[in-house]
Amino acid sequence: MNRFKTFVCFIIIIEIALVGLCNGLYIYRASSGAERMDRVEAKRVVLEIEERQLTDEAIAQMDLSEYETIVQVREFVAGEVCNNDYVVDEINDKLYRIEYKHSQSFCGLIYMDCALLGMVLVTVVILLYVYQKVLKPFHAMSNLSCELAKGNLSVPIKEEKSKFFGRFLWGLDMLREQLEDNKQKELEFQKDRKTLILSLSHDIKTPLASIELYSKALSDHLYDTEEKKEEALQGIARNVKEIKQYVDEIVKASREDFLNLEVVEGEVYLTEIIKAIQIYYHDKLSVVHTEFYVEDVSECLVKGDTNRLIEVLQNVIENAIKYGDGKAIRISFEDEEDCKLIHIKNSGRGPEEAELPNLFDSFYRGSNSHGVNGNGLGLYICKSLMHKMDGAIYAENQAESFVVTVVVRKA
C-alpha cells in the first residue's frame, strides 16, 4: 500500500513538472515570436512613411489597422510619458516614436493548461479510484487465504461492496464451505473408522479365540478320535470364514470411502462444457506441438453435473496426453437414440485388447504405462462419475489410435 502511495505521488509530481515545463516553453516561444513581430512591423511603418513621404500631420493620421501590433506613430519628445512600449526611428531627419503592443495571446496557453490540468485531475481520480475500490479491499482480503490455510473455516467470507471481487469472493467462500464440509466428513470418517475398527476387533476376537483353542487342542493331541479332529477342523474353517467376512466388510468400506465422488444432478448445455475444455487445452497443447481439433457440436442440453463432466473429459484428455504419441488429440460427437456420444481420440496405439475391460478398475494400469507417472485412478473416477450421472464410458482401439467414448444422456 505504501509503495502505491509513493507511486501516486511520483506520478503527480512528474505531471505537474510537465505542466510547468510546457508553460515555460510556450511563454518563451510566444515572447520571442511577439518581439520579432513588433520589430518587423515597426520597420514596415518606417518604410511606408519614407516611400509615401508623409508629412507630420499625415503620419499622425495614418491608418494602422493593417498592422497587428503598431498602436501609434508620433514625433519623439524626450521626457514625454508613454504607457505603451515603443521604438525610436529616424524618418526624414526627424525622430519618431513608434508605439506598439505585444501580439502575444495567452488563449492557447490557457487551453493547454486546462488540458494538462484536466489530465492530471483524471490521473489522480483514476489512481484514487483504483486505491479505494481495488487495492484497499484487496488488502483487506489478503489475509483470507492465510486464514483458510490455518483451518479457520467457520466464519463466512463477507461480500465486498464494490462488486469487483464478487466472483472471486464467491468462489473463495465456496472453497471455504467445501473445505469445511470435507473437514467435517473427514472427522466423521475418522470416527466411523475407529468405531468400525473397535467393533471388528471385538467381533474378530471370538473366532480367533476359537481358532486358537482348536489349534492348541490339535497340537497337544487332545482329540483321540478322528471324528473330534474333523469337528475341530470344521470349527477352524467356520471361524476362518467368519473372519474373511469381516475382512471383506473392511475392504468394502475402504473402497466406498477412499474417494468422495459427489454429483449434483442438473442440466447443462454441451457447448458450455466443450468451450471450457477448448479454452483449457488450446494453449497447453499448442506449447507441446500437439494438434488439438474439436469438431463443431450443435447446441444440446444434457443431464449431469457441469463440473463433474468437465472433470471426466479432463481426465480422459490427460490420459491421452500421457499415453498417446503426442501428435494429435481429436474430439468428435455422435448422436445415438437419447444419448450424446463424445469421442476423445489420441494418435498412437493404446493398451492391448485383453486389457481394455480392466482399464476402468481402480489402481489398474495398462502395459503401455511403464515409465509414466500415474496411480490408476483417472479412468476409475471417470467411470464412477458417469455411472452417478446415468451415463457411461468405454474405450476401444482403432487403427493407429485409441478412443475413449463418454456417453451422456440428453435432457
C-alpha positions in Angstrom: 0.0 0.0 0.0 2.8 2.4 0.9 4.5 1.6 -2.4 1.3 2.5 -4.3 1.0 5.8 -2.4 4.7 6.6 -3.3 4.0 5.7 -6.9 0.9 8.0 -7.0 2.9 10.9 -5.5 5.7 10.3 -8.1 3.2 10.3 -11.0 1.5 13.5 -9.8 4.9 15.3 -9.3 6.0 14.2 -12.8 2.8 15.5 -14.4 2.9 18.8 -12.5 6.5 19.2 -13.6 5.5 18.6 -17.2 2.8 21.2 -16.9 5.3 23.7 -15.7 7.8 22.8 -18.4 5.1 23.1 -21.2 4.1 26.6 -19.8 7.7 27.8 -19.7 8.4 26.6 -23.3 5.1 28.1 -24.5 5.8 31.5 -22.9 9.4 31.6 -24.1 8.5 30.8 -27.7 5.5 33.2 -27.7 7.6 36.0 -26.3 10.3 35.5 -28.8 7.9 35.4 -31.7 6.0 38.5 -30.4 9.2 40.5 -30.1 10.2 39.7 -33.6 6.7 40.6 -34.9 6.9 44.0 -33.2 10.2 44.9 -34.7 9.2 43.8 -38.2 6.0 45.8 -38.2 7.9 48.9 -36.9 10.3 48.6 -39.8 7.4 48.3 -42.2 5.8 51.5 -40.8 9.1 53.4 -41.3 9.4 52.1 -44.9 5.8 53.0 -45.7 6.3 56.6 -44.4 9.5 57.1 -46.3 8.1 55.7 -49.5 4.9 57.8 -49.3 6.9 60.9 -48.0 4.1 61.6 -45.5 4.0 64.9 -43.5 3.8 65.1 -39.8 0.1 65.6 -40.0 -0.4 62.7 -42.3 1.8 60.5 -40.1 -0.4 61.3 -37.1 -3.5 60.4 -39.1 -2.1 57.2 -40.6 -4.4 54.2 -40.8 -2.6 51.5 -38.8 -5.4 48.9 -39.0 -3.3 46.6 -41.2 -0.7 46.4 -38.5 -1.3 43.9 -35.8 1.0 45.4 -33.2 1.5 49.1 -34.1 -0.6 51.4 -31.9 0.6 54.9 -32.8 3.4 56.9 -34.6 4.3 60.2 -33.1 7.2 62.6 -33.2 9.6 61.8 -30.4 9.7 64.2 -27.5 12.3 63.5 -24.8 10.8 63.1 -21.4 7.2 62.6 -22.6 5.4 59.8 -20.7 4.2 56.9 -22.8 2.2 53.9 -21.5 3.0 51.7 -24.5 6.2 50.0 -25.5 7.9 51.9 -28.3 10.9 52.1 -30.5 12.5 55.4 -31.8 13.5 55.6 -35.5 14.7 58.4 -37.7 12.4 59.4 -40.5 13.2 62.3 -42.9 15.8 63.6 -40.5 13.4 63.6 -37.5 12.9 61.2 -34.7 9.6 59.4 -34.4 8.3 57.2 -31.6 6.6 54.1 -32.9 4.4 52.7 -30.2 3.4 49.0 -30.2 1.7 46.4 -28.2 2.6 42.8 -27.8 0.7 40.4 -30.1 1.2 37.6 -27.6 -2.1 35.8 -26.9 -2.5 33.6 -23.8 -5.6 31.8 -25.1 -3.6 28.9 -26.4 -1.7 28.8 -23.1 -5.0 28.7 -21.2 -6.4 25.9 -23.3 -3.1 23.9 -23.0 -3.1 24.4 -19.2 -6.8 23.3 -19.0 -6.0 20.2 -21.0 -2.9 19.3 -18.9 -4.5 20.0 -15.6 -7.5 18.0 -16.7 -5.2 15.2 -17.5 -3.6 15.5 -14.0 -7.0 15.5 -12.4 -8.2 12.5 -14.4 -5.0 10.6 -13.4 -5.5 11.5 -9.7 -9.1 10.4 -9.8 -8.3 7.1 -11.5 -5.5 6.3 -9.1 -7.7 7.2 -6.1 -10.5 5.1 -7.5 -8.1 2.1 -8.0 -6.8 2.6 -4.5 -10.2 2.9 -2.9 -12.1 0.3 -4.9 -9.4 -2.3 -5.8 -6.3 -2.1 -3.7 -7.8 -1.2 -0.3 -10.5 -4.0 -0.5 -7.9 -6.5 -1.8 -5.5 -5.5 1.0 -8.4 -6.2 3.5 -8.9 -9.6 1.8 -5.2 -10.5 1.7 -5.4 -12.5 5.0 -8.3 -14.7 3.8 -6.1 -17.3 2.1 -3.9 -17.4 5.2 -6.9 -18.0 7.4 -8.1 -20.8 5.2 -4.6 -22.3 5.2 -4.7 -22.2 9.0 -8.0 -24.0 9.0 -10.3 -21.2 10.1 -13.2 -22.3 8.0 -16.3 -21.5 10.1 -16.6 -17.7 9.5 -18.3 -16.9 6.2 -16.5 -14.5 3.9 -18.2 -11.1 3.7 -19.2 -9.8 0.3 -17.2 -6.8 -1.0 -19.4 -3.8 -1.7 -17.6 -2.6 -4.9 -18.5 -5.9 -6.6 -15.1 -6.0 -8.2 -14.2 -9.1 -6.3 -17.7 -10.6 -6.2 -17.0 -13.7 -8.2 -13.6 -14.1 -6.5 -15.1 -13.9 -3.1 -18.0 -16.1 -4.1 -15.5 -18.8 -5.3 -13.4 -18.3 -2.2 -16.4 -18.8 0.0 -17.4 -21.9 -1.9 -13.9 -23.2 -1.4 -14.2 -22.4 2.3 -17.5 -24.3 2.5 -16.1 -27.2 0.6 -13.1 -27.4 2.9 -15.3 -27.1 5.9 -17.6 -29.8 4.6 -14.6 -32.1 3.7 -13.1 -31.4 7.2 -16.4 -32.4 8.8 -16.7 -35.5 6.6 -13.1 -36.4 7.4 -13.9 -36.1 11.1 -17.0 -38.3 10.7 -15.0 -40.7 8.6 -12.3 -41.0 11.2 -14.9 -41.5 13.9 -16.7 -44.2 11.8 -13.4 -45.9 11.0 -12.3 -46.0 14.6 -15.8 -47.3 15.6 -15.5 -49.9 12.8 -12.1 -51.0 13.9 -13.1 -51.3 17.5 -16.2 -53.2 16.6 -14.5 -55.6 14.2 -11.6 -56.1 16.6 -14.1 -57.1 19.2 -16.0 -59.3 16.8 -12.9 -60.9 15.5 -11.6 -61.8 18.9 -14.2 -64.5 19.3 -13.4 -66.6 16.2 -9.7 -66.0 16.7 -10.0 -67.4 20.2 -11.9 -70.4 18.9 -9.2 -71.0 16.3 -6.5 -70.7 18.9 -8.3 -73.2 21.2 -8.9 -75.7 18.3 -5.3 -75.3 17.1 -3.9 -75.8 20.7 -6.0 -78.8 21.2 -4.9 -80.4 17.9 -1.2 -79.6 18.6 -1.5 -81.1 22.1 -3.2 -84.2 20.7 -6.2 -83.8 22.9 -8.6 -85.3 20.4 -8.2 -89.0 20.4 -10.7 -89.8 17.7 -10.8 -88.8 14.0 -14.4 -87.5 14.5 -13.3 -85.0 17.1 -10.3 -83.9 15.0 -12.6 -83.4 12.0 -15.0 -81.4 14.1 -12.1 -79.2 15.3 -11.0 -78.7 11.7 -14.6 -77.7 10.7 -14.7 -75.3 13.6 -11.5 -73.7 12.4 -12.8 -73.4 8.9 -16.0 -71.9 10.1 -14.2 -69.3 12.2 -11.8 -68.5 9.3 -14.9 -67.9 7.0 -16.3 -65.6 9.6 -13.0 -63.6 9.8 -13.0 -63.4 6.0 -16.4 -61.9 6.1 -15.2 -59.2 8.5 -12.2 -58.5 6.2 -14.5 -58.2 3.2 -16.5 -55.6 5.1 -13.4 -53.7 5.8 -12.3 -53.8 2.1 -15.8 -52.7 1.0 -15.9 -49.8 3.5 -12.4 -48.7 2.3 -13.5 -48.7 -1.4 -16.6 -46.7 -0.7 -14.8 -44.1 1.4 -11.4 -43.6 -0.3 -12.9 -41.3 -2.9 -15.6 -38.8 -2.2 -17.4 -38.6 -5.6 -20.5 -36.4 -5.2 -22.5 -35.4 -8.1 -25.1 -32.6 -8.3 -27.8 -33.6 -10.7 -28.8 -30.9 -13.3 -28.8 -30.0 -16.9 -26.2 -28.2 -18.9 -25.6 -27.2 -22.5 -22.9 -29.4 -24.0 -21.4 -26.4 -25.8 -20.5 -24.8 -22.5 -18.6 -28.0 -21.4 -16.7 -28.2 -24.7 -15.9 -24.5 -24.7 -14.4 -24.8 -21.2 -12.3 -27.8 -22.5 -11.1 -25.9 -25.6 -10.1 -22.8 -23.5 -8.1 -25.0 -21.1 -6.3 -27.2 -23.6 -5.8 -24.9 -26.6 -2.7 -23.2 -25.3 -1.5 -26.1 -23.3 -1.3 -28.5 -26.3 0.0 -25.8 -28.7 3.1 -25.4 -26.5 3.9 -29.1 -26.9 3.0 -29.0 -30.6 0.1 -31.5 -30.3 -2.7 -30.9 -32.8 -5.9 -30.3 -30.9 -9.1 -30.5 -33.0 -12.6 -30.2 -31.7 -15.5 -30.9 -34.0 -18.4 -28.4 -34.2 -21.2 -29.5 -31.9 -24.8 -28.4 -32.2 -26.5 -26.9 -29.1 -27.7 -29.7 -26.9 -28.9 -29.9 -23.4 -27.6 -32.9 -21.5 -28.0 -34.3 -18.0 -25.2 -34.2 -15.5 -23.1 -32.0 -13.2 -21.2 -29.3 -15.1 -18.0 -29.5 -13.0 -18.0 -33.3 -13.0 -18.5 -33.6 -16.7 -15.5 -31.2 -17.2 -13.5 -33.3 -14.8 -14.3 -36.5 -16.7 -13.2 -35.0 -20.0 -10.1 -33.6 -18.5 -9.1 -36.9 -17.0 -9.6 -38.6 -20.4 -7.6 -35.9 -22.2 -4.8 -36.0 -19.6 -4.6 -39.8 -20.2 -4.4 -39.1 -24.0 -1.6 -36.6 -23.4 0.4 -39.1 -21.2 -0.1 -42.3 -23.1 -0.5 -41.1 -26.7 2.3 -40.3 -29.1 1.8 -36.6 -28.8 0.9 -35.9 -32.4 -2.9 -35.3 -32.2 -5.9 -35.3 -30.0 -9.4 -35.0 -31.5 -12.8 -34.6 -30.0 -15.8 -35.6 -32.1 -19.5 -36.2 -31.4 -22.3 -38.6 -32.4 -26.0 -39.0 -31.6 -27.4 -42.3 -30.5 -31.0 -42.5 -29.5 -31.4 -40.3 -26.4 -27.7 -40.0 -25.8 -24.8 -37.9 -27.0 -21.5 -39.6 -27.5 -18.3 -37.7 -27.0 -15.3 -39.4 -28.7 -11.8 -38.4 -27.5 -9.2 -39.9 -29.9 -5.5 -39.7 -29.5 -3.0 -40.9 -32.0 -0.8 -43.8 -31.1 -1.7 -47.3 -30.0 -3.5 -47.9 -26.7 -3.2 -50.9 -24.3 -3.7 -54.4 -25.5 -7.3 -55.6 -26.3 -7.2 -58.0 -23.4 -6.6 -55.1 -21.0 -9.5 -52.9 -22.2 -12.1 -54.4 -19.8 -9.8 -53.7 -16.8 -8.9 -50.1 -17.7 -11.7 -48.6 -15.6 -10.8 -50.6 -12.5 -9.2 -48.8 -9.5 -5.4 -48.9 -9.4 -5.2 -50.8 -12.7 -2.6 -49.6 -15.2 -2.1 -50.9 -18.7 1.0 -52.4 -20.2 1.7 -49.1 -22.1 2.0 -47.2 -18.8 5.6 -48.2 -18.0 7.8 -45.2 -17.2 4.7 -42.9 -16.9 3.7 -41.4 -13.6 0.2 -42.3 -12.5 -1.9 -44.2 -9.9 -4.5 -45.9 -12.0 -7.4 -43.9 -10.6 -8.2 -41.5 -13.5 -10.5 -43.7 -15.6 -11.9 -45.3 -12.4 -13.1 -41.9 -11.3 -14.5 -41.2 -14.8 -16.5 -44.5 -14.7 -17.8 -43.8 -11.2 -18.8 -40.2 -12.0 -20.5 -41.2 -15.3 -22.4 -44.0 -13.5 -23.7 -41.5 -11.0 -24.8 -39.2 -13.8 -26.7 -42.0 -15.5 -24.1 -42.1 -18.3 -21.3 -44.4 -19.4 -17.7 -44.5 -20.6 -15.8 -47.1 -22.6 -12.6 -47.5 -24.6 -11.5 -49.1 -27.8 -8.5 -49.4 -30.1 -8.8 -48.2 -33.7 -6.3 -48.1 -36.5 -3.2 -46.3 -35.0 -5.3 -44.6 -32.4 -7.0 -45.1 -29.1 -10.6 -43.8 -28.4 -12.4 -43.2 -25.2 -16.1 -42.5 -25.6 -18.1 -40.6 -22.9 -21.9 -41.2 -23.1 -24.1 -38.5 -21.7 -27.9 -38.5 -21.7 -29.9 -35.8 -23.4 -32.2 -33.8 -21.2 
